[in-house]
């Protein structure tokens, strides 16, 4: 039966990932995510159903639009692969429990935010703001990953900490450090994972961002997308955070 569940999640996740690609492209451009149907972003020609199959359609097209021959971004098959992979990992950890569905919501929004911020250096309010009340609301359930007090503590602490950091950077350097989208996103993540999870996410995202900046010799005077690092860190926390924390504590 478990193999059937895994197959179901693989197919469903890849189809949902295909929809996430639509959101990633259209939301920053303020376009409808429903109409018109799937089409090439360059020539605007509609994509036939047999070429719209997740991952397989990309392979059949050999990574190019059949009409205009323009290359299709690697993002499309990647999102269609990552989405079912994360769904399956959540199922293997939580089964079909309340926490599974709770974190499916968080990961789904996170995938869209990850790529939008990566490409456009923005985190739309339509994605980040709903995470705050939704995370608090879900924490009221007795089987939630965190209780409501911890959810509130995570949301409030995340917001105040990032707001203070952004204000301080602006006050002393007269330029933006953390953006408003980052502040709202960390509050939303805090509402889902609580105070301990928030500390974990801030630490891991900060370290990975610093390593990336040093590795690619990124110019720190240019705008930098911090959202993807927070999303990466929250995925690590939800799936493996407890094991990492227990391993760290065992060292002392």
N, C-alpha and C positions, 0 to 999 in steps of 0.2 A: 504493500500500500504506500510505503514511503517513496518508492521509486515513481509511483504515479503522481504523488504530490510534487516531487522534484521536477518531473516533466511538465506538469501543469504550470508550476511557477516559472519555469524556463520559457515556455511559450507565452504565458500571460505577461511576464516581465519584459520580454523583448517587444511585444506589441505596445505596452505602456511606454517603454523607452522610445519607441518611434513617435509617440505623441509628445513625449518630453522634448524631442528634437524640434517639433513644431513650436512648442512654447519657447525654447531657447532662441529660436530665430525670430519669432514674431513679437514676443512681449517687449523687447527693447525697441522695436520699430513701431510699437503701439498699433499692431495689427490684430485682427480677430484670430483667435486660435481655433476657430471652427470653420469659418468661410474665408476664402475659397478652399476647396479640397487641396490635398498635397500637390505641390507643383515645384518645378525647378526655380530656385531663387534668382537665376540669371535670365533665362529666356521666358520664364513664367508659364511654360507649357505644363499641362497636367501630367502627373505620373500615373501610368496605367496600373491597375491593381496587382498584376503579376510582377511588376517591378517595385512594388511598394511593400513587399514582404520583408520584414526586418532582417538585416544582415545578408540574407540570400539575394534580395534585390540589388544591394550594393555590389555583390560579387558578380551577378549576372550583367550588370552595367559596366563591370570592370572599373568601378570608381569614377565613371564619367556619365554626364547626362546624354541620353540617347539622341536628343534633339540638337543641342548646341555643342556637344562634345566638351563642355567645360568640366573640369575636375570637381567631384563631389567631396566635400570636407570629410576628413577622417573622423570627425566628431560623430557623424551619424551612426556608423557601425559600432563605434566605441560606446556610445550611450546605450545602444540596443544590446550590447554585451554586458556592460556594467550593471544596468538596472536588474535584469534577472539574476545576475550573480549575487547582488546585495540582497535581493528577496530570498534567495536560497540560503544564504548565510544566516539571515534572520530566522528563517524557518528551522534550520539546524540547531540554532541556539535556543529559541523560544517555543518552537512548535506553532500550531495555530492558536496562540493565546492572545490575550488582550495586549500584552506588550509587543507581540509581533505586529499587530495592526497599528499600534501606537507609533512604533518606530518605522513602519512602512511609510507613514505620512511624513515623518521627519526626513527620512532618506529621500523620498520622492521630491519634496520641495528642495532639499539640499542639492540634488543632482542638477536641477534647473538653475539654481543660484550659482553653483560652482562654475558652470560654463558661461553664463551671462556675465558674471563678474570677471572671469578670465578674459573674455573677449572685449567687453565694453567698460570695465572698471566701474560698474554700477550694480547695486542690489535693489531691485524694484520694491517699493513699499508694498505692492500687492502680494508679494511673496513673503517678505520678512515680517511685516506687522501681524498678519493672522496667526503666526506661530506663537505669539505671546499669549493671547487669550485661549487659543486652542490647547497649548501645552498645559496651562493652568486648569482648564476644564477637564482634560483627560486625567490629570493627577487626582481628581476627586474619586476616580474609580479605585476600589480596594486592590485591584490587581495591577495598577499602574506601576511604572518603573520607579517613580518617586511619589511621595505624598504631597499634599497641597502646600504645606508649609515650606518644604524643600523647594518646590516648584517656584513659589513666590520669592524665596530667598535667592534662587538662581537667577530669576528674571531681573529682580531689582538690583542685585549686586552687579550683574553683568552690565546693565544699563548705566548705573552710576559710575562704575570703574572706567568703562570705555568713554563715557561722556567727560569724565575728569581728565583722562589722558588726551582726548581730542582738544579739550579746552586749554590744557596746559601747553600742548604743542603749538596751538594757535597763539596763545598769550606770549610765549617766549620766542617763537620763530616767525610769527605772523604769516603762517601758511597752514594749510590743512594737513593733518597727519591721518588719523582715522576719520573716515567719512561717516555721514549720518546713517548710511546703509549698514555699515559695520556695527554701529551702536545698536540699531534695531535688531540686527541678526543675532548678536551675542545675547541680547535679552530673550529672544525667541528660543535660542538653543538652551539657555539657562532654565527656561520654563519647562522644557522637556527633560532635562538631565539633572537638574538640581545643582546645589552648591558644590558638592564634591566633583561632579562631572564638569562643572564650569571651570574649576581650577585646573583639572586635567586638560581640558580643551585649550584653555589659554596657554598653558605651559607647552603642550605639544605643538600647537599651531605657531607659537612664537619661535620655538626652536627650529622647526622645519622651514619656516619663512626665512629665518636668519641664515640657515645652511644654504637655502636656495639662492638668496641674494649674494652670498659669498661665492658660491659655485659658479654662477653665471655672470658674476661681476656687474650686478645690476646697479644702475645709477640711482641712488637713494633720493635724489632730488626730483626724480620723475614719479608720476602716480603709480602706485603699486597695489595690486589686488590681494587683499588679505582674506577675503571671503573664502576662496578655495581651500586655504589652509585650515580655516575653522571647520569647514565641512569635512575635510579629510580627518581632522582630529576627532570630530564627534562620531564619525563612523568607527574609528579605532576604539573610542571609549565604549560605545554601545556594544560592539562585538567582543572586544578583548580587554576593556578597561579594568574590569575586576581582577583578571589574571595579572595584568601589569602592576596594579597597585599592590596585590598580595605578594608578588615577587619582590617588589621594591621594599615592602615592610619586612620581608624575611631576611633582608640583608642586615637588619639592625637588631 
